Amino acid sequence: TCTSNLQMATLFGVFRARALSALKFQRGCATAVAKQSKTIPAGILPVHYLTEKMSEKEFDACWINYFNRDDIDSWELRSGLNELYGHDLVPEPEIISAMLKAARRLNDVAIAIRILEACKEKAGGRKEIIDYISESIKPTVEELGLKTPEELGLS
């Protein structure tokens, strides 16, 4: 097939943006891990380290660090959400709070509401998990002036 220069440039831009976002996440993880463990130097961690050798505490610290970045943009926020939601887990309330604050820094109320909806969905309808998360993130939701999907009549 014949691909135009414009199509190639567009594809290269998309791949470059995704690679840079992944690089920022890995650097953020390395920094978080290095703060907790002096044996791991700050820098880029191999992908297999991120998935196989990372403790729950380190995993949480990486995501909190990722979403707390001041320079996060809308694409990186959505990319991070998509990556995190791909894991077989319900994010910890501290991670959810960091997500909501990132959405607020970007003035994106729609994604903030979607974060709340997705967390409820990830809980699989288990009321005890939903109640725990709701209670834990309530101060952040109030601080940011958000309304829950239930308060907006979306659930």
Backbone as CSV, one residue per row, in Angstrom:
resi,resn,N_x,N_y,N_z,CA_x,CA_y,CA_z,C_x,C_y,C_z
1,THR,0.834,-1.186,0.000,0.000,0.000,0.000,0.873,1.242,0.000
2,CYS,0.309,2.301,-0.519,1.032,3.567,-0.599,0.556,4.468,0.533
3,THR,1.464,4.967,1.329,1.133,5.831,2.446,1.715,7.209,2.190
4,SER,0.888,8.229,2.340,1.361,9.591,2.087,2.287,10.045,3.208
5,ASN,3.046,11.079,2.906,3.946,11.644,3.912,3.168,12.185,5.106
6,LEU,1.984,12.755,4.838,1.161,13.284,5.918,0.704,12.169,6.849
7,GLN,0.284,11.029,6.269,-0.138,9.899,7.097,1.033,9.373,7.925
8,MET,2.198,9.294,7.310,3.378,8.811,8.029,3.746,9.762,9.161
9,ALA,3.689,11.073,8.886,4.018,12.070,9.906,3.026,11.995,11.056
10,THR,1.747,11.803,10.733,0.721,11.686,11.771,0.969,10.452,12.625
11,LEU,1.227,9.322,11.979,1.501,8.093,12.727,2.735,8.246,13.601
12,PHE,3.773,8.850,13.056,4.987,9.057,13.840,4.696,9.930,15.057
13,GLY,3.882,10.973,14.868,3.527,11.857,15.984,2.778,11.123,17.078
14,VAL,1.849,10.245,16.681,1.082,9.467,17.662,2.005,8.522,18.420
15,PHE,2.857,7.789,17.691,3.769,6.857,18.344,4.740,7.598,19.254
16,ARG,5.215,8.751,18.800,6.165,9.540,19.596,5.499,10.018,20.881
17,ALA,4.253,10.509,20.775,3.533,10.990,21.958,3.310,9.857,22.950
18,ARG,2.950,8.684,22.452,2.723,7.541,23.346,4.020,7.087,23.998
19,ALA,5.091,7.092,23.240,6.382,6.687,23.803,6.837,7.671,24.866
20,LEU,6.645,8.963,24.618,7.035,9.970,25.610,6.193,9.846,26.876
21,SER,4.903,9.578,26.716,4.039,9.410,27.881,4.464,8.196,28.699
22,ALA,4.760,7.094,28.029,5.218,5.887,28.727,6.542,6.156,29.427
23,LEU,7.407,6.914,28.784,8.701,7.254,29.367,8.519,8.097,30.630
24,LYS,7.603,9.075,30.574,7.336,9.914,31.752,6.799,9.058,32.895
25,PHE,5.902,8.092,32.573,5.352,7.222,33.605,6.461,6.382,34.225
26,GLN,7.325,5.803,33.400,8.396,4.958,33.916,9.357,5.782,34.771
27,ARG,9.664,7.005,34.342,10.546,7.860,35.143,9.890,8.206,36.470
28,GLY,8.582,8.474,36.424,7.854,8.765,37.654,7.876,7.581,38.596
29,CYS,7.695,6.391,38.056,7.744,5.171,38.869,9.126,4.988,39.455
30,ALA,10.139,5.208,38.644,11.505,5.029,39.126,11.798,5.992,40.266
31,THR,11.318,7.210,40.133,11.543,8.191,41.193,10.824,7.784,42.465
32,ALA,9.565,7.337,42.335,8.794,6.912,43.504,9.435,5.711,44.174
33,VAL,9.880,4.752,43.367,10.508,3.553,43.916,11.835,3.907,44.564
34,ALA,12.597,4.780,43.933,13.906,5.158,44.470,13.756,5.862,45.816
35,LYS,12.693,6.624,45.983,12.460,7.298,47.262,12.201,6.283,48.367
36,GLN,11.572,5.155,48.007,11.226,4.146,49.004,12.342,3.131,49.196
37,SER,13.128,2.895,48.171,14.175,1.896,48.240,15.447,2.463,47.646
38,LYS,16.472,2.594,48.451,17.722,3.210,48.004,18.512,2.312,47.054
39,THR,18.106,1.056,46.902,18.868,0.146,46.047,18.537,0.318,44.570
40,ILE,17.412,0.961,44.258,17.013,1.127,42.868,17.311,2.560,42.452
41,PRO,18.198,2.755,41.474,18.532,4.117,41.055,17.372,4.773,40.328
42,ALA,17.285,6.098,40.452,16.266,6.840,39.722,16.600,6.771,38.238
43,GLY,15.631,6.589,37.424,15.817,6.471,35.981,14.685,5.653,35.414
44,ILE,14.905,5.085,34.286,13.857,4.311,33.632,13.958,2.862,34.072
45,LEU,12.837,2.333,34.548,12.786,0.932,34.940,12.362,0.089,33.754
46,PRO,12.865,-1.117,33.634,12.389,-2.006,32.580,10.904,-2.298,32.778
47,VAL,10.182,-2.484,31.691,8.750,-2.730,31.768,8.444,-3.959,32.616
48,HIS,9.248,-5.033,32.492,8.966,-6.234,33.284,9.108,-5.954,34.775
49,TYR,9.946,-4.998,35.157,10.069,-4.646,36.571,8.778,-4.005,37.051
50,LEU,8.196,-3.166,36.221,6.966,-2.481,36.603,5.829,-3.460,36.831
51,THR,5.808,-4.549,36.102,4.690,-5.467,36.212,4.957,-6.656,37.119
52,GLU,6.208,-7.106,37.223,6.467,-8.340,37.954,7.048,-8.135,39.356
53,LYS,7.883,-7.135,39.549,8.623,-7.017,40.796,8.158,-5.888,41.694
54,MET,7.166,-5.152,41.281,6.735,-3.987,42.032,5.733,-4.394,43.110
55,SER,5.958,-3.924,44.325,5.007,-4.204,45.400,3.772,-3.332,45.213
56,GLU,2.720,-3.636,45.956,1.498,-2.844,45.871,1.758,-1.395,46.262
57,LYS,2.567,-1.212,47.275,2.884,0.140,47.740,3.637,0.929,46.667
58,GLU,4.577,0.290,46.011,5.340,0.932,44.940,4.441,1.221,43.737
59,PHE,3.561,0.281,43.416,2.617,0.451,42.316,1.736,1.674,42.575
60,ASP,1.189,1.763,43.787,0.350,2.905,44.146,1.135,4.209,44.076
61,ALA,2.365,4.197,44.588,3.201,5.401,44.570,3.483,5.861,43.145
62,CYS,3.690,4.922,42.233,3.938,5.273,40.827,2.744,5.988,40.220
63,TRP,1.558,5.444,40.458,0.373,6.064,39.872,0.056,7.396,40.524
64,ILE,0.222,7.506,41.821,-0.016,8.783,42.490,0.954,9.819,41.951
65,ASN,2.215,9.439,41.811,3.232,10.333,41.261,2.886,10.738,39.831
66,TYR,2.415,9.784,39.037,2.045,10.062,37.643,0.934,11.104,37.571
67,PHE,-0.138,10.904,38.323,-1.282,11.814,38.256,-1.031,13.138,38.974
68,ASN,-0.066,13.189,39.884,0.238,14.436,40.595,1.187,15.360,39.834
69,ARG,1.666,14.922,38.663,2.574,15.759,37.884,1.890,17.061,37.477
70,ASP,2.591,18.171,37.635,2.033,19.466,37.247,1.909,19.612,35.731
71,ASP,2.774,18.914,34.986,2.782,19.070,33.533,1.929,18.035,32.802
72,ILE,1.097,17.300,33.516,0.255,16.296,32.855,-0.744,17.010,31.952
73,ASP,-0.931,16.471,30.750,-1.917,17.057,29.848,-3.111,16.112,29.731
74,SER,-4.105,16.550,28.989,-5.353,15.792,28.889,-5.134,14.405,28.282
75,TRP,-4.283,14.325,27.259,-4.032,13.032,26.628,-3.348,12.091,27.614
76,GLU,-2.363,12.590,28.361,-1.648,11.754,29.322,-2.570,11.304,30.453
77,LEU,-3.470,12.178,30.876,-4.436,11.794,31.908,-5.296,10.633,31.407
78,ARG,-5.848,10.777,30.222,-6.701,9.718,29.671,-5.907,8.438,29.410
79,SER,-4.687,8.587,28.937,-3.839,7.420,28.692,-3.546,6.685,29.998
80,GLY,-3.232,7.442,31.046,-2.978,6.839,32.347,-4.208,6.141,32.905
81,LEU,-5.362,6.778,32.751,-6.608,6.165,33.211,-6.866,4.860,32.476
82,ASN,-6.680,4.888,31.164,-6.900,3.689,30.362,-5.944,2.569,30.783
83,GLU,-4.684,2.912,30.989,-3.687,1.912,31.403,-4.040,1.333,32.773
84,LEU,-4.371,2.203,33.714,-4.687,1.756,35.070,-5.954,0.912,35.097
85,TYR,-6.961,1.316,34.336,-8.209,0.558,34.321,-8.051,-0.779,33.615
86,GLY,-6.981,-0.940,32.847,-6.707,-2.214,32.199,-6.238,-3.282,33.170
87,HIS,-5.795,-2.864,34.353,-5.356,-3.829,35.361,-6.569,-4.424,36.069
88,ASP,-6.403,-5.613,36.574,-7.479,-6.303,37.268,-7.478,-5.893,38.738
89,LEU,-7.873,-4.646,38.987,-7.905,-4.135,40.355,-8.799,-2.908,40.420
90,VAL,-9.187,-2.568,41.637,-9.876,-1.313,41.893,-8.811,-0.369,42.446
91,PRO,-8.635,0.804,41.834,-7.586,1.711,42.321,-7.811,2.110,43.782
92,GLU,-6.713,2.293,44.494,-6.792,2.752,45.880,-7.365,4.170,45.922
93,PRO,-8.039,4.550,47.008,-8.613,5.896,47.108,-7.583,7.019,46.902
94,GLU,-6.330,6.789,47.319,-5.302,7.820,47.133,-5.028,8.050,45.651
95,ILE,-5.068,6.985,44.861,-4.867,7.106,43.413,-6.067,7.826,42.795
96,ILE,-7.256,7.466,43.229,-8.472,8.101,42.702,-8.458,9.592,43.016
97,SER,-8.041,9.953,44.225,-7.943,11.374,44.583,-6.944,12.099,43.689
98,ALA,-5.817,11.466,43.408,-4.817,12.066,42.516,-5.390,12.234,41.107
99,MET,-6.163,11.250,40.644,-6.806,11.353,39.325,-7.760,12.544,39.277
100,LEU,-8.587,12.656,40.317,-9.571,13.739,40.361,-8.888,15.105,40.404
101,LYS,-7.801,15.208,41.155,-7.076,16.481,41.220,-6.427,16.816,39.883
102,ALA,-5.956,15.799,39.174,-5.387,16.028,37.837,-6.481,16.528,36.889
103,ALA,-7.658,15.923,36.959,-8.771,16.367,36.122,-9.146,17.810,36.460
104,ARG,-9.082,18.155,37.740,-9.406,19.526,38.155,-8.369,20.515,37.630
105,ARG,-7.086,20.136,37.693,-6.039,21.027,37.165,-6.240,21.293,35.678
106,LEU,-6.828,20.318,34.981,-7.094,20.466,33.549,-8.485,21.048,33.286
107,ASN,-9.223,21.356,34.351,-10.596,21.872,34.239,-11.474,20.954,33.401
108,ASP,-11.374,19.668,33.624,-12.127,18.675,32.857,-13.104,17.954,33.789
109,VAL,-14.275,18.551,33.948,-15.286,17.977,34.836,-15.801,16.658,34.288
110,ALA,-15.922,16.554,32.981,-16.450,15.330,32.375,-15.573,14.130,32.714
111,ILE,-14.272,14.283,32.624,-13.383,13.149,32.941,-13.417,12.858,34.446
112,ALA,-13.596,13.880,35.268,-13.693,13.655,36.721,-14.914,12.787,37.042
113,ILE,-16.034,13.093,36.403,-17.241,12.294,36.611,-17.031,10.876,36.070
114,ARG,-16.349,10.779,34.939,-16.067,9.452,34.365,-15.161,8.633,35.275
115,ILE,-14.232,9.296,35.949,-13.359,8.600,36.907,-14.212,7.967,38.012
116,LEU,-15.156,8.745,38.538,-16.024,8.229,39.598,-16.877,7.070,39.091
117,GLU,-17.403,7.204,37.870,-18.211,6.118,37.290,-17.372,4.861,37.068
118,ALA,-16.156,5.040,36.554,-15.306,3.881,36.252,-14.889,3.149,37.525
119,CYS,-14.640,3.884,38.591,-14.261,3.242,39.853,-15.413,2.393,40.389
120,LYS,-16.617,2.908,40.255,-17.792,2.140,40.673,-17.929,0.888,39.801
121,GLU,-17.683,1.048,38.516,-17.753,-0.077,37.587,-16.680,-1.120,37.903
122,LYS,-15.465,-0.669,38.225,-14.370,-1.588,38.551,-14.661,-2.374,39.828
123,ALA,-15.456,-1.793,40.724,-15.808,-2.482,41.967,-16.769,-3.639,41.712
124,GLY,-17.301,-3.720,40.525,-18.158,-4.848,40.165,-19.464,-4.911,40.929
125,GLY,-19.966,-3.756,41.365,-21.237,-3.733,42.077,-21.151,-4.148,43.534
126,ARG,-19.939,-4.396,44.041,-19.786,-4.793,45.454,-19.933,-3.553,46.334
127,LYS,-21.037,-3.500,47.047,-21.405,-2.324,47.828,-20.348,-1.941,48.863
128,GLU,-19.715,-2.927,49.502,-18.728,-2.602,50.533,-17.507,-1.885,49.938
129,ILE,-17.123,-2.257,48.721,-15.993,-1.595,48.068,-16.392,-0.185,47.639
130,ILE,-17.572,-0.065,47.042,-18.060,1.246,46.592,-18.197,2.194,47.770
131,ASP,-18.751,1.715,48.892,-18.906,2.554,50.081,-17.557,2.970,50.649
132,TYR,-16.591,2.040,50.684,-15.247,2.351,51.187,-14.587,3.442,50.336
133,ILE,-14.648,3.276,49.015,-14.039,4.266,48.126,-14.758,5.609,48.251
134,SER,-16.074,5.585,48.238,-16.850,6.828,48.334,-16.522,7.591,49.612
135,GLU,-16.459,6.866,50.716,-16.149,7.510,52.001,-14.714,8.047,52.028
136,SER,-13.790,7.307,51.435,-12.383,7.705,51.453,-12.096,8.921,50.577
137,ILE,-12.801,9.025,49.451,-12.522,10.153,48.548,-13.479,11.328,48.758
138,LYS,-14.392,11.193,49.701,-15.372,12.253,49.952,-14.720,13.612,50.224
139,PRO,-13.653,13.697,51.053,-13.025,15.003,51.268,-12.479,15.623,49.976
140,THR,-11.916,14.809,49.105,-11.388,15.315,47.833,-12.518,15.792,46.935
141,VAL,-13.597,15.015,46.869,-14.750,15.387,46.047,-15.326,16.713,46.533
142,GLU,-15.440,16.874,47.846,-15.965,18.121,48.403,-15.002,19.283,48.168
143,GLU,-13.704,19.025,48.352,-12.689,20.062,48.147,-12.725,20.588,46.709
144,LEU,-12.941,19.702,45.756,-12.947,20.082,44.342,-14.313,20.577,43.871
145,GLY,-15.322,20.463,44.740,-16.658,20.928,44.387,-17.350,20.060,43.348
146,LEU,-17.016,18.781,43.337,-17.614,17.857,42.372,-18.916,17.282,42.915
147,LYS,-19.735,16.852,41.992,-20.932,16.101,42.349,-20.736,14.681,41.849
148,THR,-21.243,13.739,42.617,-21.124,12.330,42.213,-22.122,12.051,41.085
149,PRO,-21.897,10.975,40.347,-22.852,10.622,39.298,-24.272,10.446,39.847
150,GLU,-24.391,9.927,41.077,-25.701,9.755,41.700,-26.366,11.115,41.933
151,GLU,-25.591,12.100,42.408,-26.141,13.437,42.652,-26.550,14.121,41.352
152,LEU,-25.898,13.759,40.267,-26.238,14.333,38.958,-27.331,13.551,38.244
153,GLY,-27.768,12.451,38.847,-28.825,11.638,38.249,-28.350,10.780,37.100
154,LEU,-27.053,10.439,37.103,-26.488,9.635,36.023,-26.449,8.149,36.329
155,SER,-26.788,7.760,37.546,-26.732,6.334,37.898,-28.104,5.803,38.195
